[in-house]
Amino acid sequence: MAAISVVYKGLTGLYRTLNLDTANTLAEVRTAAISDETLDSSYYGNLILLANNAVDSGDFGSNTLADVGYTANSVFFFHTIQTGNLQVCQLS
């Protein structure tokens, strides 16, 4: 379809840009962004469209950038994976 610059805010807090195509799916964008940021993939949750938080790579992974209305002014961000338990403080 058409080339587009995809902006995302990674887990490092930095805004980064990927040069992709409007025919790329959100799952492909998520994979490319994780690869671009080079952190362990287990840290990443869904990729979410900032302008419409209902659009994420979990529910809309097979949709293309064109399908979800991604434009040159749009930004994605990552939801982090929340794991682990709260630590229990022992009182002596």
N, CA, C and O of each residue as an XYZ file, in Angstrom:
368
protein
N       0.840     -1.176      0.000
C       0.000      0.000      0.000
C       0.889      1.244      0.000
O       1.416      1.631     -1.043
N       1.056      1.878      1.182
C       1.845      3.115      1.222
C       2.803      3.091      2.411
O       2.465      2.610      3.492
N       3.986      3.612      2.190
C       4.975      3.704      3.261
C       4.520      4.731      4.292
O       3.916      5.747      3.951
N       4.820      4.448      5.558
C       4.449      5.369      6.637
C       5.465      5.243      7.768
O       5.998      4.160      8.011
N       5.728      6.335      8.448
C       6.576      6.328      9.637
C       5.690      6.083     10.844
O       4.755      6.840     11.105
N       5.988      5.025     11.575
C       5.206      4.661     12.750
C       5.974      5.086     13.993
O       7.101      4.645     14.216
N       5.363      5.938     14.794
C       5.981      6.431     16.027
C       5.420      5.652     17.208
O       4.211      5.450     17.320
N       6.316      5.220     18.086
C       5.880      4.533     19.295
C       6.732      4.983     20.475
O       7.888      5.378     20.322
N       6.126      4.911     21.649
C       6.862      5.171     22.884
C       7.177      3.816     23.491
O       6.276      3.074     23.883
N       8.462      3.499     23.564
C       8.884      2.200     24.060
C       8.944      2.141     25.573
O       8.643      3.115     26.264
N       9.336      0.986     26.071
C       9.446      0.800     27.521
C      10.580      1.611     28.121
O      10.595      1.858     29.327
N      11.528      2.025     27.298
C      12.618      2.861     27.785
C      12.160      4.307     27.993
O      12.890      5.112     28.571
N      10.962      4.633     27.524
C      10.434      5.993     27.649
C      10.759      6.878     26.463
O      10.324      8.028     26.403
N      11.525      6.348     25.516
C      11.904      7.128     24.348
C      10.894      6.943     23.221
O      10.309      5.871     23.064
N      10.700      7.998     22.443
C       9.879      7.902     21.241
C      10.785      7.460     20.105
O      11.846      8.043     19.885
N      10.367      6.435     19.387
C      11.160      5.888     18.300
C      10.290      5.798     17.050
O       9.063      5.825     17.137
N      10.929      5.692     15.897
C      10.211      5.660     14.628
C      10.594      4.417     13.832
O      11.768      4.066     13.718
N       9.570      3.759     13.283
C       9.763      2.623     12.391
C       9.261      3.015     11.010
O       8.221      3.664     10.899
N       9.962      2.646      9.979
C       9.499      2.886      8.611
C       8.831      1.617      8.114
O       9.500      0.636      7.787
N       7.493      1.644      8.061
C       6.714      0.468      7.693
C       5.766      0.807      6.553
O       5.964      1.786      5.834
N       4.746     -0.004      6.399
C       3.758      0.156      5.348
C       2.374      0.132      5.984
O       2.179     -0.526      7.006
N       1.424      0.829      5.406
C       0.072      0.851      5.960
C      -0.591     -0.525      5.903
O      -1.620     -0.742      6.542
N      -0.008     -1.455      5.141
C      -0.540     -2.816      5.064
C      -0.019     -3.707      6.182
O      -0.489     -4.835      6.328
N       0.954     -3.227      6.986
C       1.444     -4.015      8.116
C       0.355     -4.140      9.171
O      -0.388     -3.194      9.432
N       0.270     -5.329      9.776
C      -0.704     -5.540     10.849
C      -0.161     -4.998     12.167
O       1.035     -4.736     12.293
N      -1.045     -4.833     13.143
C      -0.590     -4.368     14.459
C       0.333     -5.390     15.112
O       1.250     -5.014     15.843
N       0.105     -6.671     14.861
C       0.997     -7.696     15.392
C       2.405     -7.535     14.803
O       3.398     -7.700     15.512
N       2.487     -7.217     13.519
C       3.781     -7.004     12.878
C       4.459     -5.741     13.398
O       5.677     -5.716     13.573
N       3.677     -4.697     13.644
C       4.222     -3.455     14.192
C       4.773     -3.720     15.590
O       5.858     -3.248     15.927
N       4.033     -4.470     16.405
C       4.476     -4.810     17.759
C       5.802     -5.566     17.711
O       6.730     -5.242     18.453
N       5.892     -6.564     16.846
C       7.116     -7.355     16.707
C       8.290     -6.486     16.259
O       9.398     -6.619     16.779
N       8.048     -5.600     15.298
C       9.110     -4.716     14.802
C       9.583     -3.759     15.888
O      10.780     -3.497     16.005
N       8.654     -3.233     16.682
C       9.017     -2.296     17.745
C       9.814     -2.989     18.842
O      10.784     -2.428     19.352
N       9.417     -4.194     19.206
C      10.164     -4.952     20.225
C      11.575     -5.233     19.733
O      12.538     -5.093     20.487
N      11.700     -5.621     18.494
C      13.015     -5.876     17.905
C      13.853     -4.602     17.858
O      15.060     -4.633     18.097
N      13.204     -3.486     17.548
C      13.890     -2.195     17.448
C      14.425     -1.730     18.801
O      15.508     -1.152     18.880
N      13.671     -1.981     19.849
C      14.066     -1.489     21.174
C      15.068     -2.407     21.867
O      15.763     -1.972     22.785
N      15.154     -3.643     21.454
C      16.138     -4.650     21.890
C      16.062     -5.046     23.372
O      17.060     -5.504     23.928
N      14.928     -4.885     24.007
C      14.746     -5.417     25.359
C      14.146     -6.819     25.248
O      13.717     -7.231     24.170
N      14.120     -7.539     26.351
C      13.536     -8.875     26.356
C      12.051     -8.786     26.015
O      11.328     -7.977     26.596
N      11.600     -9.603     25.088
C      10.211     -9.533     24.626
C       9.196     -9.870     25.715
O       8.022     -9.521     25.589
N       9.631    -10.544     26.784
C       8.699    -10.895     27.859
C       8.248     -9.674     28.670
O       7.302     -9.771     29.451
N       8.911     -8.535     28.494
C       8.540     -7.316     29.209
C       7.355     -6.600     28.566
O       6.730     -5.751     29.201
N       7.043     -6.929     27.329
C       6.083     -6.156     26.550
C       4.684     -6.742     26.591
O       4.486     -7.946     26.431
N       3.722     -5.862     26.809
C       2.320     -6.227     26.679
C       1.835     -5.783     25.310
O       2.577     -5.825     24.329
N       0.596     -5.362     25.259
C       0.011     -4.925     23.997
C       0.540     -3.570     23.557
O       0.910     -2.730     24.377
N       0.566     -3.379     22.257
C       0.855     -2.090     21.649
C      -0.484     -1.373     21.505
O      -1.418     -1.926     20.923
N      -0.592     -0.155     22.024
C      -1.878      0.545     22.103
C      -1.786      1.869     21.354
O      -0.781      2.575     21.437
N      -2.853      2.195     20.619
C      -2.922      3.463     19.900
C      -3.312      4.557     20.885
O      -4.366      4.475     21.516
N      -2.484      5.566     21.021
C      -2.697      6.631     22.005
C      -4.017      7.373     21.784
O      -4.710      7.703     22.746
N      -4.365      7.634     20.532
C      -5.580      8.400     20.230
C      -6.863      7.621     20.509
O      -7.928      8.217     20.667
N      -6.767      6.284     20.571
C      -7.933      5.441     20.812
C      -7.463      4.196     21.546
O      -7.059      3.219     20.915
N      -7.511      4.221     22.872
C      -6.977      3.128     23.687
C      -7.685      1.798     23.479
O      -7.199      0.763     23.935
N      -8.832      1.809     22.794
C      -9.533      0.560     22.498
C      -8.818     -0.222     21.402
O      -9.063     -1.418     21.238
N      -7.942      0.432     20.655
C      -7.199     -0.214     19.571
C      -5.860     -0.691     20.117
O      -4.971      0.111     20.406
N      -5.728     -2.008     20.254
C      -4.462     -2.563     20.727
C      -4.115     -3.826     19.946
O      -4.966     -4.406     19.270
N      -2.878     -4.236     20.046
C      -2.395     -5.381     19.281
C      -2.964     -6.704     19.781
O      -2.873     -7.716     19.086
N      -3.546     -6.708     20.967
C      -4.166     -7.926     21.480
C      -5.491     -8.213     20.802
O      -5.732     -9.333     20.352
N      -6.352     -7.204     20.725
C      -7.678     -7.368     20.134
C      -7.693     -7.131     18.626
O      -8.532     -7.688     17.918
N      -6.776     -6.313     18.139
C      -6.771     -5.916     16.735
C      -5.474     -6.304     16.027
O      -5.083     -5.654     15.058
N      -4.814     -7.343     16.494
C      -3.513     -7.739     15.965
C      -3.492     -8.034     14.479
O      -2.477     -7.809     13.819
N      -4.601     -8.536     13.936
C      -4.636     -8.868     12.510
C      -5.080     -7.687     11.642
O      -5.065     -7.783     10.415
N      -5.470     -6.586     12.265
C      -5.859     -5.391     11.515
C      -4.615     -4.646     11.044
O      -3.590     -4.639     11.727
N      -4.708     -4.028      9.890
C      -3.582     -3.251      9.364
C      -3.595     -1.842      9.937
O      -4.574     -1.407     10.543
N      -2.497     -1.145      9.735
C      -2.433      0.263     10.152
C      -3.530      1.069      9.465
O      -4.127      1.954     10.078
N      -3.795      0.768      8.199
C      -4.866      1.463      7.475
C      -6.222      1.159      8.090
O      -7.063      2.052      8.194
N      -6.455     -0.099      8.506
C      -7.734     -0.499      9.104
C      -8.047      0.285     10.372
O      -9.199      0.650     10.607
N      -7.033      0.545     11.190
C      -7.260      1.220     12.478
C      -7.131      2.731     12.377
O      -7.234      3.431     13.384
N      -6.909      3.235     11.183
C      -6.858      4.683     10.974
C      -5.573      5.341     11.430
O      -5.577      6.517     11.794
N      -4.462      4.596     11.417
C      -3.179      5.181     11.807
C      -2.767      6.232     10.781
O      -2.787      5.980      9.576
N      -2.394      7.411     11.273
C      -1.936      8.487     10.395
C      -0.536      8.924     10.816
O      -0.005      8.453     11.822
N       0.043      9.814     10.053
C       1.397     10.300     10.348
C       1.492     10.997     11.698
O       2.591     11.114     12.242
N       0.385     11.461     12.254
C       0.400     12.151     13.549
C       0.052     11.236     14.716
O      -0.056     11.701     15.851
N      -0.125      9.954     14.459
C      -0.512      9.005     15.504
C       0.710      8.493     16.258
O       1.836      8.544     15.764
N       0.459      8.002     17.463
C       1.526      7.440     18.298
C       0.999      6.176     18.968
O      -0.145      6.135     19.422
N       1.839      5.148     19.026
C       1.552      3.943     19.788
C       2.358      3.972     21.078
O       3.388      4.641     21.159
N       1.886      3.247     22.085
C       2.680      3.033     23.292
C       2.481      1.604     23.751
O       1.507      0.956     23.368
N       3.398      1.109     24.567
C       3.332     -0.258     25.061
C       2.735     -0.316     26.454
O       3.004      0.536     27.300
N       1.924     -1.332     26.675
C       1.479     -1.701     28.012
C       2.513     -2.701     28.514
O       2.869     -3.633     27.793
N       2.990     -2.522     29.720
C       3.994     -3.450     30.248
C       3.317     -4.666     30.863
O       2.169     -4.602     31.301
N       4.035     -5.752     30.887
C       3.555     -6.968     31.530
C       3.761     -6.807     33.034
O       4.860     -6.488     33.486
N       2.710     -7.026     33.792
C       2.793     -6.951     35.246
C       2.912     -8.366     35.795
O       1.986     -9.166     35.663
N       4.036     -8.671     36.404
C       4.240    -10.002     36.965
C       4.788     -9.883     38.373
O       5.196     -8.806     38.807
N       4.793    -10.984     39.070
C       5.371    -11.014     40.407
C       4.341    -10.766     41.486
O       3.181    -10.467     41.201
N       4.767    -10.889     42.704
C       3.910    -10.692     43.866
C       4.455     -9.554     44.712
O       5.638     -9.222     44.651
N       3.580     -8.973     45.491
C       4.034     -7.965     46.444
C       4.888     -8.649     47.499
O       4.589     -9.765     47.924
N       5.924     -7.993     47.908
C       6.770     -8.569     48.939
C       6.120     -8.336     50.305
O       5.510     -7.299     50.564
N       6.273     -9.320     51.144
C       5.726     -9.235     52.492
C       6.849     -8.788     53.427
O       7.924     -9.387     53.456
N       6.588     -7.743     54.177
C       7.587     -7.224     55.106
C       7.448     -7.970     56.436
O       6.366     -8.014     57.021
N       8.519     -8.538     56.893
C       8.488     -9.222     58.179
C       8.891     -8.250     59.277
O       9.876     -7.521     59.166
N       8.116     -8.265     60.312
C       8.422     -7.447     61.482
C       9.041     -8.351     62.536
O       8.520     -9.432     62.811
N      10.128     -7.925     63.117
C      10.741     -8.768     64.126
C      10.443     -8.278     65.503
O      10.887     -8.878     66.482
